[in-house]
């Protein structure tokens, strides 16, 4: 009788567990149908769709695709992640995350994903090989030469990772930095020695020097985000504008900027770790605001601006037209370029189109890339040599 009762209890427990496993994604699906939007755990991506097998070969991928769908559609997943993270911090003062590092001062967070290896770049454990440096330099030199033949000056701008500017201030002591050059320093030095005709801007030292330079701004990067804020973008873009002006034989004297605290911002790292509003970053706005007029915007399917043209209304702007293609750091940096250059086009480097570059006939082309993505410079998507040569 006792054994029979235990069997029923085991069956009931298994059924309850199965109901819970099926019920959580079902509840998430019902919420979606009711109009409640689910986020992919704070990640900037689309939720996985339920896998459909169209042919026998698709059976092999079904378990992996089903797991991705299941994990994305768990009811209250983001809330569970938040509770887990808060408990870890309260009990152990650590985060059990393969993407986010808890800084030594709240709300500072750092990125440690395989996406570009920012932690390895900071620790200097992923240096380029001689072959990799050669491949990158060769590709950049070819682009420079094609642009030069088309009458367009070229500038490569490398935006420092947040870890390079604030790692020594807020990175845990257990994360050490190896002696020697970083991969960025390797590339900058290699380019200077082997392809000196290519102009490379890496405003790492300028940003470190600007930490306490701007009135009203306490930081240059968002505490719980990977990106620079308005003040950091100001310091980095002023370095770029100085180089562009010197190339054109122009004088450039930036005004004395000051900043004001505005709204709090939920950072991308904060979302990934599932942390609450106590980890929000401080947002700053520039005073006075940049003075330019937007002429045209093009957005992608996610409503992100991927192409934008503008003209400056600043009477002291540089008599130069600039075409900049870059990653997400362009969002805060673009306004300074749009005000300082007479004409400006800013595009996403993931939608870079050489034919469009040629059609705009800029004086200067700036390729902006975040430090953690330098390895991608060996191949530049959208780079079409023929489009430049037929100008």
Short mmCIF file of the C-alpha atoms (twelve columns), coordinates in Angstrom:
data_MODEL
# 
_entry.id   MODEL 
# 
loop_
_atom_site.group_PDB 
_atom_site.id 
_atom_site.type_symbol 
_atom_site.label_atom_id 
_atom_site.label_alt_id 
_atom_site.label_comp_id 
_atom_site.label_asym_id 
_atom_site.label_seq_id 
_atom_site.Cartn_x 
_atom_site.Cartn_y 
_atom_site.Cartn_z 
_atom_site.pdbx_PDB_model_num 
ATOM 1   C CA . UNK A 1   0.000  0.000  0.000   1 
ATOM 2   C CA . UNK A 2   2.895  2.326  0.893   1 
ATOM 3   C CA . UNK A 3   4.640  1.600  -2.422  1 
ATOM 4   C CA . UNK A 4   1.454  2.305  -4.372  1 
ATOM 5   C CA . UNK A 5   1.050  5.643  -2.573  1 
ATOM 6   C CA . UNK A 6   4.669  6.592  -3.336  1 
ATOM 7   C CA . UNK A 7   4.120  5.771  -7.023  1 
ATOM 8   C CA . UNK A 8   1.100  8.077  -7.136  1 
ATOM 9   C CA . UNK A 9   3.067  10.816 -5.384  1 
ATOM 10  C CA . UNK A 10  5.941  10.439 -7.878  1 
ATOM 11  C CA . UNK A 11  3.503  10.553 -10.794 1 
ATOM 12  C CA . UNK A 12  1.810  13.629 -9.368  1 
ATOM 13  C CA . UNK A 13  5.178  15.325 -8.890  1 
ATOM 14  C CA . UNK A 14  6.229  14.509 -12.476 1 
ATOM 15  C CA . UNK A 15  2.913  15.770 -13.850 1 
ATOM 16  C CA . UNK A 16  3.217  18.988 -11.849 1 
ATOM 17  C CA . UNK A 17  6.771  19.519 -13.131 1 
ATOM 18  C CA . UNK A 18  5.660  18.805 -16.704 1 
ATOM 19  C CA . UNK A 19  2.743  21.223 -16.337 1 
ATOM 20  C CA . UNK A 20  5.125  23.886 -15.047 1 
ATOM 21  C CA . UNK A 21  7.567  23.335 -17.928 1 
ATOM 22  C CA . UNK A 22  4.795  23.554 -20.511 1 
ATOM 23  C CA . UNK A 23  2.815  26.217 -18.701 1 
ATOM 24  C CA . UNK A 24  5.560  28.855 -18.528 1 
ATOM 25  C CA . UNK A 25  6.105  29.209 -22.295 1 
ATOM 26  C CA . UNK A 26  2.349  28.817 -22.861 1 
ATOM 27  C CA . UNK A 27  1.694  31.681 -20.454 1 
ATOM 28  C CA . UNK A 28  4.307  33.721 -22.283 1 
ATOM 29  C CA . UNK A 29  2.619  32.971 -25.612 1 
ATOM 30  C CA . UNK A 30  -0.809 33.958 -24.270 1 
ATOM 31  C CA . UNK A 31  0.634  37.220 -22.944 1 
ATOM 32  C CA . UNK A 32  2.129  37.934 -26.368 1 
ATOM 33  C CA . UNK A 33  -1.224 37.335 -28.032 1 
ATOM 34  C CA . UNK A 34  -2.821 39.655 -25.470 1 
ATOM 35  C CA . UNK A 35  -0.434 42.423 -26.485 1 
ATOM 36  C CA . UNK A 36  2.194  42.163 -23.760 1 
ATOM 37  C CA . UNK A 37  5.632  42.477 -25.374 1 
ATOM 38  C CA . UNK A 38  8.358  40.139 -24.177 1 
ATOM 39  C CA . UNK A 39  12.022 41.083 -24.293 1 
ATOM 40  C CA . UNK A 40  14.836 38.665 -25.108 1 
ATOM 41  C CA . UNK A 41  16.373 38.865 -21.656 1 
ATOM 42  C CA . UNK A 42  17.578 42.387 -22.250 1 
ATOM 43  C CA . UNK A 43  19.402 41.410 -25.426 1 
ATOM 44  C CA . UNK A 44  18.977 43.453 -28.577 1 
ATOM 45  C CA . UNK A 45  17.568 40.653 -30.724 1 
ATOM 46  C CA . UNK A 46  14.328 39.069 -31.918 1 
ATOM 47  C CA . UNK A 47  12.761 36.257 -29.871 1 
ATOM 48  C CA . UNK A 48  13.336 32.773 -31.288 1 
ATOM 49  C CA . UNK A 49  10.444 31.313 -33.296 1 
ATOM 50  C CA . UNK A 50  8.997  27.842 -32.741 1 
ATOM 51  C CA . UNK A 51  10.983 25.459 -34.967 1 
ATOM 52  C CA . UNK A 52  9.201  23.939 -37.953 1 
ATOM 53  C CA . UNK A 53  10.586 20.830 -39.649 1 
ATOM 54  C CA . UNK A 54  10.290 21.134 -43.414 1 
ATOM 55  C CA . UNK A 55  12.526 18.193 -44.310 1 
ATOM 56  C CA . UNK A 56  14.260 15.279 -42.583 1 
ATOM 57  C CA . UNK A 57  17.577 17.121 -42.290 1 
ATOM 58  C CA . UNK A 58  15.831 19.650 -40.042 1 
ATOM 59  C CA . UNK A 59  15.298 17.037 -37.329 1 
ATOM 60  C CA . UNK A 60  18.922 17.378 -36.229 1 
ATOM 61  C CA . UNK A 61  18.462 21.100 -35.526 1 
ATOM 62  C CA . UNK A 62  15.087 20.730 -33.820 1 
ATOM 63  C CA . UNK A 63  16.327 20.134 -30.214 1 
ATOM 64  C CA . UNK A 64  18.613 23.179 -30.282 1 
ATOM 65  C CA . UNK A 65  16.001 25.418 -31.936 1 
ATOM 66  C CA . UNK A 66  13.285 24.199 -29.558 1 
ATOM 67  C CA . UNK A 67  15.475 24.979 -26.555 1 
ATOM 68  C CA . UNK A 68  16.095 28.510 -27.892 1 
ATOM 69  C CA . UNK A 69  12.335 29.024 -28.396 1 
ATOM 70  C CA . UNK A 70  11.526 27.597 -24.970 1 
ATOM 71  C CA . UNK A 71  14.034 29.784 -23.128 1 
ATOM 72  C CA . UNK A 72  12.887 32.920 -24.952 1 
ATOM 73  C CA . UNK A 73  9.198  32.349 -24.146 1 
ATOM 74  C CA . UNK A 74  9.359  31.487 -20.454 1 
ATOM 75  C CA . UNK A 75  6.742  33.534 -18.643 1 
ATOM 76  C CA . UNK A 76  8.349  36.279 -16.496 1 
ATOM 77  C CA . UNK A 77  11.814 35.162 -17.606 1 
ATOM 78  C CA . UNK A 78  13.321 38.650 -17.235 1 
ATOM 79  C CA . UNK A 79  11.873 38.918 -13.719 1 
ATOM 80  C CA . UNK A 80  13.378 35.539 -12.757 1 
ATOM 81  C CA . UNK A 81  16.762 36.668 -14.103 1 
ATOM 82  C CA . UNK A 82  16.476 39.887 -12.103 1 
ATOM 83  C CA . UNK A 83  15.668 38.028 -8.884  1 
ATOM 84  C CA . UNK A 84  18.569 35.636 -9.466  1 
ATOM 85  C CA . UNK A 85  21.037 38.484 -10.064 1 
ATOM 86  C CA . UNK A 86  19.894 40.442 -7.026  1 
ATOM 87  C CA . UNK A 87  20.220 37.337 -4.832  1 
ATOM 88  C CA . UNK A 88  23.742 36.625 -6.127  1 
ATOM 89  C CA . UNK A 89  24.852 40.183 -5.397  1 
ATOM 90  C CA . UNK A 90  23.248 40.179 -1.939  1 
ATOM 91  C CA . UNK A 91  24.792 36.844 -0.911  1 
ATOM 92  C CA . UNK A 92  28.104 36.716 -2.769  1 
ATOM 93  C CA . UNK A 93  28.740 40.263 -4.109  1 
ATOM 94  C CA . UNK A 94  29.220 38.640 -7.519  1 
ATOM 95  C CA . UNK A 95  27.266 37.939 -10.713 1 
ATOM 96  C CA . UNK A 96  27.104 34.435 -12.162 1 
ATOM 97  C CA . UNK A 97  27.206 35.736 -15.721 1 
ATOM 98  C CA . UNK A 98  29.311 34.973 -18.764 1 
ATOM 99  C CA . UNK A 99  28.557 38.421 -20.215 1 
ATOM 100 C CA . UNK A 100 28.608 40.954 -17.380 1 
ATOM 101 C CA . UNK A 101 31.183 41.754 -14.680 1 
ATOM 102 C CA . UNK A 102 30.147 43.538 -11.505 1 
ATOM 103 C CA . UNK A 103 32.387 46.575 -10.971 1 
ATOM 104 C CA . UNK A 104 33.870 47.564 -7.635  1 
ATOM 105 C CA . UNK A 105 31.497 50.528 -7.305  1 
ATOM 106 C CA . UNK A 106 27.766 50.482 -7.939  1 
ATOM 107 C CA . UNK A 107 26.367 50.811 -10.617 1 
ATOM 108 C CA . UNK A 108 29.509 50.122 -12.704 1 
ATOM 109 C CA . UNK A 109 29.301 47.068 -14.970 1 
ATOM 110 C CA . UNK A 110 31.660 45.725 -17.642 1 
ATOM 111 C CA . UNK A 111 31.187 43.517 -20.707 1 
ATOM 112 C CA . UNK A 112 32.896 40.112 -20.907 1 
ATOM 113 C CA . UNK A 113 31.138 38.378 -23.795 1 
ATOM 114 C CA . UNK A 114 32.737 36.502 -26.683 1 
ATOM 115 C CA . UNK A 115 31.217 39.263 -28.830 1 
ATOM 116 C CA . UNK A 116 34.482 41.024 -29.640 1 
ATOM 117 C CA . UNK A 117 36.278 39.808 -26.488 1 
ATOM 118 C CA . UNK A 118 36.365 43.174 -24.647 1 
ATOM 119 C CA . UNK A 119 37.672 41.551 -21.450 1 
ATOM 120 C CA . UNK A 120 40.495 39.783 -23.294 1 
ATOM 121 C CA . UNK A 121 41.328 43.061 -25.025 1 
ATOM 122 C CA . UNK A 122 41.504 44.806 -21.638 1 
ATOM 123 C CA . UNK A 123 43.653 42.025 -20.171 1 
ATOM 124 C CA . UNK A 124 45.842 41.993 -23.310 1 
ATOM 125 C CA . UNK A 125 45.520 38.262 -23.810 1 
ATOM 126 C CA . UNK A 126 44.189 38.302 -27.393 1 
ATOM 127 C CA . UNK A 127 46.962 40.109 -29.247 1 
ATOM 128 C CA . UNK A 128 47.052 40.039 -33.033 1 
ATOM 129 C CA . UNK A 129 49.447 37.759 -34.836 1 
ATOM 130 C CA . UNK A 130 51.794 39.223 -37.434 1 
ATOM 131 C CA . UNK A 131 49.628 37.676 -40.146 1 
ATOM 132 C CA . UNK A 132 46.439 39.241 -38.763 1 
ATOM 133 C CA . UNK A 133 48.063 42.668 -38.545 1 
ATOM 134 C CA . UNK A 134 49.256 42.331 -42.123 1 
ATOM 135 C CA . UNK A 135 45.809 41.342 -43.410 1 
ATOM 136 C CA . UNK A 136 44.109 44.270 -41.667 1 
ATOM 137 C CA . UNK A 137 46.730 46.773 -42.811 1 
ATOM 138 C CA . UNK A 138 46.541 45.522 -46.396 1 
ATOM 139 C CA . UNK A 139 42.759 45.849 -46.507 1 
ATOM 140 C CA . UNK A 140 42.791 49.338 -44.962 1 
ATOM 141 C CA . UNK A 141 45.586 50.466 -47.299 1 
ATOM 142 C CA . UNK A 142 43.615 49.254 -50.323 1 
ATOM 143 C CA . UNK A 143 40.544 51.179 -49.158 1 
ATOM 144 C CA . UNK A 144 42.677 54.278 -48.581 1 
ATOM 145 C CA . UNK A 145 44.181 54.062 -52.064 1 
ATOM 146 C CA . UNK A 146 40.791 53.605 -53.744 1 
ATOM 147 C CA . UNK A 147 39.383 56.575 -51.843 1 
ATOM 148 C CA . UNK A 148 42.421 58.685 -52.666 1 
ATOM 149 C CA . UNK A 149 41.984 57.911 -56.370 1 
ATOM 150 C CA . UNK A 150 38.374 59.047 -56.037 1 
ATOM 151 C CA . UNK A 151 39.457 62.322 -54.386 1 
ATOM 152 C CA . UNK A 152 38.197 61.375 -50.899 1 
ATOM 153 C CA . UNK A 153 40.374 61.629 -47.810 1 
ATOM 154 C CA . UNK A 154 40.174 58.653 -45.432 1 
ATOM 155 C CA . UNK A 155 40.269 58.448 -41.620 1 
ATOM 156 C CA . UNK A 156 40.040 55.267 -39.571 1 
ATOM 157 C CA . UNK A 157 38.598 56.005 -36.121 1 
ATOM 158 C CA . UNK A 158 38.841 53.417 -33.340 1 
ATOM 159 C CA . UNK A 159 36.508 54.094 -30.396 1 
ATOM 160 C CA . UNK A 160 38.009 52.903 -27.085 1 
ATOM 161 C CA . UNK A 161 36.200 50.204 -25.142 1 
ATOM 162 C CA . UNK A 162 34.802 51.317 -21.807 1 
ATOM 163 C CA . UNK A 163 37.232 48.924 -20.076 1 
ATOM 164 C CA . UNK A 164 40.221 50.833 -21.465 1 
ATOM 165 C CA . UNK A 165 39.024 54.117 -19.922 1 
ATOM 166 C CA . UNK A 166 37.519 52.954 -16.620 1 
ATOM 167 C CA . UNK A 167 38.928 49.453 -16.101 1 
ATOM 168 C CA . UNK A 168 41.678 50.622 -13.756 1 
ATOM 169 C CA . UNK A 169 39.109 52.550 -11.717 1 
ATOM 170 C CA . UNK A 170 36.319 50.005 -11.304 1 
ATOM 171 C CA . UNK A 171 37.396 46.578 -12.579 1 
ATOM 172 C CA . UNK A 172 37.716 43.877 -9.844  1 
ATOM 173 C CA . UNK A 173 41.296 43.318 -8.673  1 
ATOM 174 C CA . UNK A 174 41.124 39.632 -9.659  1 
ATOM 175 C CA . UNK A 175 41.114 40.701 -13.320 1 
ATOM 176 C CA . UNK A 176 44.722 41.488 -14.092 1 
ATOM 177 C CA . UNK A 177 46.314 43.132 -17.127 1 
ATOM 178 C CA . UNK A 178 49.290 41.509 -18.860 1 
ATOM 179 C CA . UNK A 179 52.343 43.644 -19.656 1 
ATOM 180 C CA . UNK A 180 53.030 44.758 -23.211 1 
ATOM 181 C CA . UNK A 181 50.914 46.286 -25.951 1 
ATOM 182 C CA . UNK A 182 47.193 45.755 -26.308 1 
ATOM 183 C CA . UNK A 183 45.842 44.570 -29.660 1 
ATOM 184 C CA . UNK A 184 44.752 48.154 -30.403 1 
ATOM 185 C CA . UNK A 185 48.181 49.544 -29.609 1 
ATOM 186 C CA . UNK A 186 49.639 46.800 -31.790 1 
ATOM 187 C CA . UNK A 187 47.495 47.843 -34.734 1 
ATOM 188 C CA . UNK A 188 48.042 51.584 -34.296 1 
ATOM 189 C CA . UNK A 189 51.810 51.062 -34.074 1 
ATOM 190 C CA . UNK A 190 51.839 48.650 -37.047 1 
ATOM 191 C CA . UNK A 191 49.849 51.070 -39.208 1 
ATOM 192 C CA . UNK A 192 52.145 53.973 -38.297 1 
ATOM 193 C CA . UNK A 193 55.216 51.970 -39.266 1 
ATOM 194 C CA . UNK A 194 53.939 50.160 -42.351 1 
ATOM 195 C CA . UNK A 195 51.092 52.279 -43.734 1 
ATOM 196 C CA . UNK A 196 51.868 55.806 -42.482 1 
ATOM 197 C CA . UNK A 197 49.752 57.421 -45.200 1 
ATOM 198 C CA . UNK A 198 46.582 56.112 -43.505 1 
ATOM 199 C CA . UNK A 199 45.279 58.421 -40.784 1 
ATOM 200 C CA . UNK A 200 44.277 56.489 -37.629 1 
ATOM 201 C CA . UNK A 201 42.480 58.193 -34.724 1 
ATOM 202 C CA . UNK A 202 42.381 56.372 -31.383 1 
ATOM 203 C CA . UNK A 203 41.305 58.873 -28.675 1 
ATOM 204 C CA . UNK A 204 42.141 56.670 -25.691 1 
ATOM 205 C CA . UNK A 205 44.489 59.163 -24.044 1 
ATOM 206 C CA . UNK A 206 42.164 62.065 -24.869 1 
ATOM 207 C CA . UNK A 207 39.297 60.327 -23.084 1 
ATOM 208 C CA . UNK A 208 41.400 59.479 -20.041 1 
ATOM 209 C CA . UNK A 209 42.512 63.105 -19.831 1 
ATOM 210 C CA . UNK A 210 38.920 64.313 -20.157 1 
ATOM 211 C CA . UNK A 211 37.521 62.369 -17.176 1 
ATOM 212 C CA . UNK A 212 37.150 65.504 -15.030 1 
ATOM 213 C CA . UNK A 213 37.307 68.079 -17.802 1 
ATOM 214 C CA . UNK A 214 33.674 68.761 -18.597 1 
ATOM 215 C CA . UNK A 215 31.538 70.864 -16.320 1 
ATOM 216 C CA . UNK A 216 28.474 68.974 -15.112 1 
ATOM 217 C CA . UNK A 217 29.583 65.514 -16.304 1 
ATOM 218 C CA . UNK A 218 30.940 62.983 -13.805 1 
ATOM 219 C CA . UNK A 219 31.569 60.179 -16.307 1 
ATOM 220 C CA . UNK A 220 32.352 59.715 -19.993 1 
ATOM 221 C CA . UNK A 221 30.736 56.287 -20.397 1 
ATOM 222 C CA . UNK A 222 27.448 54.966 -19.061 1 
ATOM 223 C CA . UNK A 223 28.027 53.102 -15.801 1 
ATOM 224 C CA . UNK A 224 25.816 50.138 -16.748 1 
ATOM 225 C CA . UNK A 225 26.212 50.256 -20.531 1 
ATOM 226 C CA . UNK A 226 29.021 49.582 -23.009 1 
ATOM 227 C CA . UNK A 227 28.771 52.958 -24.777 1 
ATOM 228 C CA . UNK A 228 30.139 56.429 -24.229 1 
ATOM 229 C CA . UNK A 229 27.697 59.120 -23.129 1 
ATOM 230 C CA . UNK A 230 27.362 62.640 -24.539 1 
ATOM 231 C CA . UNK A 231 30.438 63.860 -22.638 1 
ATOM 232 C CA . UNK A 232 32.591 60.927 -23.742 1 
ATOM 233 C CA . UNK A 233 31.439 61.310 -27.322 1 
ATOM 234 C CA . UNK A 234 32.362 64.981 -27.117 1 
ATOM 235 C CA . UNK A 235 35.955 64.192 -26.095 1 
ATOM 236 C CA . UNK A 236 36.358 61.494 -28.753 1 
ATOM 237 C CA . UNK A 237 34.785 63.450 -31.591 1 
ATOM 238 C CA . UNK A 238 36.817 66.573 -30.837 1 
ATOM 239 C CA . UNK A 239 39.934 64.474 -31.417 1 
ATOM 240 C CA . UNK A 240 38.514 63.344 -34.758 1 
ATOM 241 C CA . UNK A 241 37.455 66.851 -35.787 1 
ATOM 242 C CA . UNK A 242 40.907 68.213 -35.024 1 
ATOM 243 C CA . UNK A 243 42.438 65.629 -37.371 1 
ATOM 244 C CA . UNK A 244 39.887 66.314 -40.132 1 
ATOM 245 C CA . UNK A 245 40.486 70.061 -39.861 1 
ATOM 246 C CA . UNK A 246 44.283 69.693 -40.062 1 
ATOM 247 C CA . UNK A 247 43.952 67.444 -43.119 1 
ATOM 248 C CA . UNK A 248 41.995 70.197 -44.861 1 
ATOM 249 C CA . UNK A 249 44.296 72.989 -43.700 1 
ATOM 250 C CA . UNK A 250 41.552 74.485 -41.526 1 
ATOM 251 C CA . UNK A 251 41.610 75.764 -37.961 1 
ATOM 252 C CA . UNK A 252 39.303 74.113 -35.426 1 
ATOM 253 C CA . UNK A 253 38.691 75.511 -31.961 1 
ATOM 254 C CA . UNK A 254 35.872 73.698 -30.146 1 
ATOM 255 C CA . UNK A 255 33.746 75.733 -27.771 1 
ATOM 256 C CA . UNK A 256 33.864 75.104 -24.016 1 
ATOM 257 C CA . UNK A 257 31.160 72.547 -23.536 1 
ATOM 258 C CA . UNK A 258 29.206 72.011 -20.338 1 
ATOM 259 C CA . UNK A 259 26.704 69.295 -19.515 1 
ATOM 260 C CA . UNK A 260 23.565 68.910 -17.476 1 
ATOM 261 C CA . UNK A 261 22.142 65.815 -15.839 1 
ATOM 262 C CA . UNK A 262 19.000 64.623 -17.559 1 
ATOM 263 C CA . UNK A 263 17.074 61.349 -17.260 1 
ATOM 264 C CA . UNK A 264 18.368 58.027 -15.950 1 
ATOM 265 C CA . UNK A 265 19.137 55.368 -18.567 1 
ATOM 266 C CA . UNK A 266 18.750 51.595 -18.431 1 
ATOM 267 C CA . UNK A 267 22.031 50.224 -19.768 1 
ATOM 268 C CA . UNK A 268 22.514 47.285 -22.113 1 
ATOM 269 C CA . UNK A 269 24.678 45.478 -19.525 1 
ATOM 270 C CA . UNK A 270 22.075 46.144 -16.864 1 
ATOM 271 C CA . UNK A 271 19.461 44.486 -19.089 1 
ATOM 272 C CA . UNK A 272 21.711 41.497 -19.807 1 
ATOM 273 C CA . UNK A 273 22.285 40.904 -16.085 1 
ATOM 274 C CA . UNK A 274 18.644 41.527 -15.188 1 
ATOM 275 C CA . UNK A 275 19.447 44.270 -12.675 1 
ATOM 276 C CA . UNK A 276 16.879 46.698 -11.326 1 
ATOM 277 C CA . UNK A 277 16.658 50.484 -11.562 1 
ATOM 278 C CA . UNK A 278 19.289 50.993 -8.860  1 
ATOM 279 C CA . UNK A 279 21.815 50.190 -11.636 1 
ATOM 280 C CA . UNK A 280 20.542 52.851 -14.031 1 
ATOM 281 C CA . UNK A 281 23.177 55.076 -15.653 1 
ATOM 282 C CA . UNK A 282 23.169 58.854 -15.516 1 
ATOM 283 C CA . UNK A 283 22.330 60.539 -18.805 1 
ATOM 284 C CA . UNK A 284 23.824 63.922 -19.685 1 
ATOM 285 C CA . UNK A 285 22.766 66.498 -22.227 1 
ATOM 286 C CA . UNK A 286 25.038 69.104 -23.788 1 
ATOM 287 C CA . UNK A 287 24.418 72.788 -23.218 1 
ATOM 288 C CA . UNK A 288 23.970 74.440 -25.573 1 
ATOM 289 C CA . UNK A 289 22.496 71.694 -27.746 1 
ATOM 290 C CA . UNK A 290 24.177 70.923 -31.107 1 
ATOM 291 C CA . UNK A 291 22.979 73.210 -33.912 1 
ATOM 292 C CA . UNK A 292 22.281 71.356 -37.170 1 
ATOM 293 C CA . UNK A 293 19.379 70.464 -39.445 1 
ATOM 294 C CA . UNK A 294 18.513 66.898 -40.358 1 
ATOM 295 C CA . UNK A 295 17.598 66.571 -44.030 1 
ATOM 296 C CA . UNK A 296 16.773 62.887 -44.382 1 
ATOM 297 C CA . UNK A 297 16.517 59.731 -42.256 1 
ATOM 298 C CA . UNK A 298 16.347 56.080 -43.274 1 
ATOM 299 C CA . UNK A 299 15.357 53.445 -40.709 1 
ATOM 300 C CA . UNK A 300 15.603 49.653 -40.711 1 
ATOM 301 C CA . UNK A 301 12.859 47.190 -39.762 1 
ATOM 302 C CA . UNK A 302 13.643 47.689 -36.057 1 
ATOM 303 C CA . UNK A 303 13.125 51.454 -36.413 1 
ATOM 304 C CA . UNK A 304 16.859 52.128 -35.976 1 
ATOM 305 C CA . UNK A 305 18.284 55.018 -37.980 1 
ATOM 306 C CA . UNK A 306 20.826 53.551 -40.391 1 
ATOM 307 C CA . UNK A 307 21.296 56.543 -42.729 1 
ATOM 308 C CA . UNK A 308 21.093 60.231 -41.901 1 
ATOM 309 C CA . UNK A 309 22.108 63.416 -43.693 1 
ATOM 310 C CA . UNK A 310 22.417 66.833 -42.078 1 
ATOM 311 C CA . UNK A 311 23.734 70.333 -42.613 1 
ATOM 312 C CA . UNK A 312 25.267 72.474 -39.901 1 
ATOM 313 C CA . UNK A 313 23.694 75.730 -38.771 1 
ATOM 314 C CA . UNK A 314 26.837 76.691 -36.893 1 
ATOM 315 C CA . UNK A 315 28.337 79.776 -38.616 1 
ATOM 316 C CA . UNK A 316 31.815 78.614 -37.562 1 
ATOM 317 C CA . UNK A 317 31.461 75.110 -39.000 1 
ATOM 318 C CA . UNK A 318 34.249 73.607 -41.092 1 
ATOM 319 C CA . UNK A 319 33.731 74.053 -44.867 1 
ATOM 320 C CA . UNK A 320 33.982 70.277 -45.276 1 
ATOM 321 C CA . UNK A 321 31.577 67.488 -46.183 1 
ATOM 322 C CA . UNK A 322 32.031 64.289 -44.173 1 
ATOM 323 C CA . UNK A 323 30.645 60.794 -44.650 1 
ATOM 324 C CA . UNK A 324 30.923 58.642 -41.498 1 
ATOM 325 C CA . UNK A 325 29.971 54.990 -41.231 1 
ATOM 326 C CA . UNK A 326 30.145 53.436 -37.794 1 
ATOM 327 C CA . UNK A 327 28.622 51.149 -35.202 1 
ATOM 328 C CA . UNK A 328 26.452 52.128 -32.232 1 
ATOM 329 C CA . UNK A 329 28.986 54.646 -30.868 1 
ATOM 330 C CA . UNK A 330 27.900 56.923 -33.705 1 
ATOM 331 C CA . UNK A 331 24.609 57.564 -31.892 1 
ATOM 332 C CA . UNK A 332 26.059 59.971 -29.326 1 
ATOM 333 C CA . UNK A 333 29.023 61.020 -31.451 1 
ATOM 334 C CA . UNK A 334 27.194 61.968 -34.611 1 
ATOM 335 C CA . UNK A 335 25.686 65.228 -33.367 1 
ATOM 336 C CA . UNK A 336 29.129 66.782 -32.854 1 
ATOM 337 C CA . UNK A 337 30.131 65.950 -36.402 1 
ATOM 338 C CA . UNK A 338 26.816 67.201 -37.774 1 
ATOM 339 C CA . UNK A 339 27.304 70.556 -36.084 1 
ATOM 340 C CA . UNK A 340 30.999 70.952 -36.877 1 
ATOM 341 C CA . UNK A 341 31.024 69.911 -40.562 1 
ATOM 342 C CA . UNK A 342 29.121 71.947 -43.140 1 
ATOM 343 C CA . UNK A 343 27.552 68.780 -44.559 1 
ATOM 344 C CA . UNK A 344 27.447 65.333 -43.053 1 
ATOM 345 C CA . UNK A 345 26.120 61.837 -43.768 1 
ATOM 346 C CA . UNK A 346 26.170 59.219 -41.003 1 
ATOM 347 C CA . UNK A 347 25.392 55.563 -41.662 1 
ATOM 348 C CA . UNK A 348 25.550 52.228 -39.882 1 
ATOM 349 C CA . UNK A 349 28.655 50.298 -40.841 1 
ATOM 350 C CA . UNK A 350 26.500 47.182 -41.025 1 
ATOM 351 C CA . UNK A 351 24.676 48.805 -43.953 1 
ATOM 352 C CA . UNK A 352 27.742 50.439 -45.519 1 
ATOM 353 C CA . UNK A 353 27.271 50.965 -49.262 1 
ATOM 354 C CA . UNK A 354 30.261 52.172 -51.284 1 
ATOM 355 C CA . UNK A 355 28.007 53.312 -54.118 1 
ATOM 356 C CA . UNK A 356 26.149 55.592 -51.735 1 
ATOM 357 C CA . UNK A 357 29.476 56.944 -50.458 1 
ATOM 358 C CA . UNK A 358 30.515 57.791 -54.005 1 
ATOM 359 C CA . UNK A 359 27.160 59.369 -54.793 1 
ATOM 360 C CA . UNK A 360 27.447 61.752 -51.818 1 
ATOM 361 C CA . UNK A 361 30.896 62.989 -53.003 1 
ATOM 362 C CA . UNK A 362 32.269 63.824 -49.522 1 
ATOM 363 C CA . UNK A 363 35.617 65.441 -48.836 1 
ATOM 364 C CA . UNK A 364 36.324 62.968 -46.038 1 
ATOM 365 C CA . UNK A 365 35.257 59.404 -45.320 1 
ATOM 366 C CA . UNK A 366 35.466 58.238 -41.683 1 
ATOM 367 C CA . UNK A 367 35.236 54.560 -40.868 1 
ATOM 368 C CA . UNK A 368 34.365 54.346 -37.144 1 
ATOM 369 C CA . UNK A 369 34.706 51.031 -35.345 1 
ATOM 370 C CA . UNK A 370 34.544 50.037 -31.689 1 
ATOM 371 C CA . UNK A 371 37.816 48.723 -30.290 1 
ATOM 372 C CA . UNK A 372 36.443 45.262 -29.557 1 
ATOM 373 C CA . UNK A 373 35.624 44.734 -33.255 1 
ATOM 374 C CA . UNK A 374 39.063 45.486 -34.707 1 
ATOM 375 C CA . UNK A 375 39.432 41.907 -35.922 1 
ATOM 376 C CA . UNK A 376 36.629 42.638 -38.423 1 
ATOM 377 C CA . UNK A 377 38.795 45.136 -40.301 1 
ATOM 378 C CA . UNK A 378 40.314 42.386 -42.428 1 
ATOM 379 C CA . UNK A 379 36.993 42.320 -44.314 1 
ATOM 380 C CA . UNK A 380 34.769 45.404 -44.579 1 
ATOM 381 C CA . UNK A 381 31.165 44.586 -45.578 1 
ATOM 382 C CA . UNK A 382 29.878 46.804 -48.371 1 
ATOM 383 C CA . UNK A 383 33.364 47.806 -49.546 1 
ATOM 384 C CA . UNK A 384 33.085 47.779 -53.340 1 
ATOM 385 C CA . UNK A 385 36.325 48.636 -55.126 1 
ATOM 386 C CA . UNK A 386 34.649 48.948 -58.544 1 
ATOM 387 C CA . UNK A 387 32.170 51.551 -57.270 1 
ATOM 388 C CA . UNK A 388 35.083 53.770 -56.267 1 
ATOM 389 C CA . UNK A 389 37.034 53.259 -59.432 1 
ATOM 390 C CA . UNK A 390 34.193 54.313 -61.754 1 
ATOM 391 C CA . UNK A 391 33.584 57.639 -60.046 1 
# 
